[in-house]
Amino acid sequence: MRVLIYSAWKGTTPEFELYEGLKAKLGGKNVKLYKPHKPHGGRGDKDFRKSIDGFDCIIFLPASFIDGDFEYTLNMGANITRVFVDTLDDFFVRRIYAHPNIKYYFKRELYKGGVSPGYTLAYGIRYAYTDMRIGMKIDPAWALSRYELPIGIARSGSLTKLLPLQLTVTARRVVRARERYDIAFIGSRNTYARLKYVSAVRSLVSREGIKAYIRSAWFSHPIKHEGYISRLAASKAGLAIRGLGYDTFRYWEIPCYGASLHSQRHPLAIPHDFEEGKSALYFSSAGELEQKIKKCIVKSDEWREIARAGQERFFRYHTPVKRAEQILEMVKAT
């Protein structure tokens, strides 16, 4: 099988992970990444159009439709399976979602009941669904008329099958250092949930004397990535808290790097998700978070088994190769 990834003109980390996963699965010669240097407007790229014959599948990524070759690629070749992989929860979905040539729509954040909770990491603007009428930076009435996902289509699957496909991180087994920290959180302080739960951990530090590594700032990356990994690898547990969406990189990085996952409960449909009390610990309040930290870290070593099981589950079901397999399985069944 040959796959063309039709990217946006600016790359993203999710895009890179998907590209690497597909290359590992199919071989580098069978996966082509098209990334225009800038939007072409309506001009198109003749050399690109000559080079796309012979592909079995085209994967469109968020914002790819700003490029001038989008319409051509969407409509050329009747026997090509086209899918949209929404790695950024892009809210411009009406442009492509109901198009008859899009066979599958893989959505990063999909409610277990089939409706997205609707945050976009690209712009920090809430999707304007009928059950969520408050826009963050746009007028709700205006947004509803333009960016509402056609829920009826999503539920019936009459035009496009809506499927979950979460983030992933590079499948890298790091050497665990001696645990210097009981728990770690490194990330932007961009939601009330993060403020609340990080404050709860800091309170626990002062009352119980636990060791925590917390680096958090408004909408920034407060530490280099290698330093981030080394802190997680030296921590008994890591916190995954809702940011601009429930599906955060931390949710996958923490178990990948061998710490026990302490996560805010989420409503997402995640195939082979981590299991409560076995490969992750979930919380819905500051009190529940404190209770589980005390039970599994302060008073026992239960975190070790949770970390081991979480890492095993990540490498079994959630690596970039496994995400690629989720897409290819549907394409092959077409």
N, C-alpha and C positions, 0 to 999 in steps of 0.2 A: 504493500500500500504506500502511495505517495501523498504527502500532506503539505498543503500550503497554509502557512499562518499569515493572515492578512492583518498586520499590526497597525497601531496608530503611529504617528510620526514621532512621538516621544515614547520611549520604552518604559516599562514598569517592572518591578520585581516579580509579581505574579506571572507576567508574560515570560520572563527569563526562566522561571522554574518549569513552566509548561513546555517551553521550547526544549530545555534540557531533558525533561522526562520523555518527550516524544522522540528525540534523537537516541536516547538510550534504548528505547523500545524498538524503533524502526530502523535505526542507523542514520547517520548524518546525511547520507546521499539522498535519503527519501523524505527529508523534512526541509522545506525552504521557508525562510522568514523574510517577508517583504515589509520593509520599514521605510516609507518615503521620508526624504530629508525634510520636507515641509509639505503642507497641503497643496495639492495641485490645482484646487478650484475645479474648473470644468475641463482642463486641458488634457489630462490623462498622460500616460507614459507608454509610448509605443513599444519600447524595448521590453518593458514589463509585460505587456499584453502578449508579446510573442513568446514569452518564456513560461507561460502558465499552462500550456497544453500538457496533458498527460497526468494531471493530478486527480486522485480519487476523492479527495476531501479538501474543502477549504474551511479553515477556522477563522472567523472574524472576531477581533478583540475590541474592547471598548474604544470609542472615538475613531474607529477605523473609517467610519462613513464620512469623515470630514475630507477625505482624500478624493481626488477626481476620478480614480479608477474604481471606486467602490461600486457604482451602479453597473459598470461593465462586468466586474468580477461576480457580482451577485446574480447576474442573469445569463452569463455565458455557460455553455456546456450543460446539456440536459441531464447527463449521467453523473454529475458531480454532486456528492453529498455536502451540503453546507450547514455548518453549525455556528452558533454564536456563543462564545465563552465569556460570560460577564464577570471578569475577575475584579472589577472595580465597583460593582453595583452601579453601573452607569445609568443615570436617570433619563437619558435620551433613548429609551427603549422602543418607543412607539415607531421610530423610523424603521426598525428592522424586525421587531418581535413578530408581527402578524404577517410578514412577507411569506408568500406561498413557497418560495425557494429555500427558506430556512427550515431545515428538518428538525433540529433540536436546539433548545435554548438552555444552556447550562448556567444556572444562577448561583452566585456566591452565597447570598443570604436568602433562604427560602424557609418560610414557616413550615412547621410539621403539617399544618393543615393545607398547605399549598399556596400561601400568599406571602409575599416578601414583606419583612418588617421595614425595609426601605431606607437604608442610609447609603450614601455614596461616599466612598473614600476619596474619590477624585475631586469633589467639590465641597463636601461637608453639607450638602443640602438634602433634606429628607425627601424621599419619594412622596408624591401626592396621591396616595391611594384613598379610596372611599372610606376606609376605616382609620385613616390618619390624615386629618384635614388641616393640620397645622404645618405650615411651611417654616423653615428656619430662616431663609433669606429671600424668599420669594412669596408673592401673594398667593394664598391657597386657592382662590377661585381661578386665577390665571393658570396656576400649575395643574389643577385638576383637568382643565380643558386641553392640556398639551402633553402631560407626562404620565397620565394614569395608565398603569398596566392593564390591559384588557382582561380582567379577572375571569370572565366567562370562558375565554379562550384558554386561560391558564388551567382552569379546573377541568374543562372538557377534553383538552388536548386535540381539538378539532383541526387546528392548523399547525401548531408547533408544540412539541412535547417539552414541558418545563421540568428540568432536572436539577438537583443540587450538585454543586461542585465547589468545594471550599478551597481556601488557601492551602499552601504547603510551604515547606522550607527545604533547603538542600539537605539531603539525607547524609548527615555527617556525624559519625560517632566520635565524640571528644573524650579525651582522657580526663576522668573525674579527679579533681583535686580533693584534698581533705576539706570537709565542709567547714567553711569559715563563717557562713551565715545560715540562720534558720530559715529565712524567707527573703525573697528578692522581688522588687518591682522596678522596672526601668521602662519609662515610656512617657508620652505626652500627657499633660494634665488637662485634657480637653473635654471631659464630661463630669457631671456631678457624681456619677457612680465611682469614678476613679478618685475624686476628692474624698468621698465618703469612706471607701474601703482602705485607702492609703492612710487616712487619719486614724482609722481603727487599728491598723497595724502599728502605727507610731505610738498610739496610746498603750498598746500591749507591750511595746518595747520598754516604756517607762515604768509600767506596773509589774511586768513579769521578768524583765531583764533579758528578753530574747534578743538575738542579734539579727538585725535586718539591714539589707542593702537597698536603699531607695534613692533613685535618681529620677526626678520628674520635673518637667518644665512645660510651659504652655506651647503646644504645637511645635515642638522641636525634637531633635535627636540629641539627648544630653550626653551620649557616650558613643565612642566608636564601636563598630560592630564586634570586632575581636575582643574588646574589653567587655562588651555585653555578654558574649558567649562565655568568657572566662568567669564572670560573676555568677552566671547561671550554673556553670559546672562546679562552682564552689558553694552552691546553696542546696539546702535540703528541699526547699520548695520554691515555686515561683507563682506569682499572682497573674491571672488572666482576667482582666476587667474590661467591660464594654467600653470601646472608644467611639469612633464614628460608625461602628457596627459591632455586632457580637463576634463575628469571625475575625479575630485578630491574629497577627503573626505569633504573638506570645502563646496563644492556645496550642500551637504546634511546636514552637521552639522549646518550651519548657520540658515536655516529655522527650523530645528528640535529644536534648542535651543532658538528660538523666536526672532532672529534678522532678519532684512530685508536683503534679498539676493541681493547684487550688484555683478553681474558676467560678466566676459568677454564673449562675444558672442561665441558660439560654433557651429560646424557643425554636431553634433551627433544626431543620431536617438534615442530619449528618449521617450518611451511611457508615456503619462500623464506628460509631462515636465511642469515646472513652466511657467506661462504666463507673457509676457512682459507687464509691467505697472500695473498688477493685483497682482501677487504673487512673482514677481521678477523684478529687473531693470537690463537691459543689456547694455553693452557699447563696442564700437569697437575702441575707441581712448581715450587718456588722457583727451582731451577737453570734450568729451561726459560724461566721468566719473565725472569730476568736475561739469559740468552742472547739473547732476542728484543729486549729493550730495547737492549742493546748493538749488535746487528746493524742494527736498523731506525731507531734514534734517535741513538745516540752516534756510530756509525761511518758513517751514511748518512742520506739523507732518504727512505728507503723508506716511512716513515710517511705521507708526503704522499699517495701514490697509494692507500694503504690507507684513509686518511681520506676521500679523494674518493669512492672506490668504495663505502665503507660508507655515506656520506651519501646517495649516489645510490640505493643499495639500500633504505635506510630510507624515503625519500620515494616510491619505487616500490611497495613492498610492505607497509609497516608503520605507516602513519599511522592516526589514528582513523577516517578514512573507509574505509581498506582493511579495518580490523577490522569495521566495520559491513557492508562488502560480503561478508565471509566468512559472516556470519550470514544476510544477506538472500539470498545465493545458495542456501543450503540451504532456506530458507523457501519461496522461489519454486519450488524443485524438488519441494516436497511435494505 
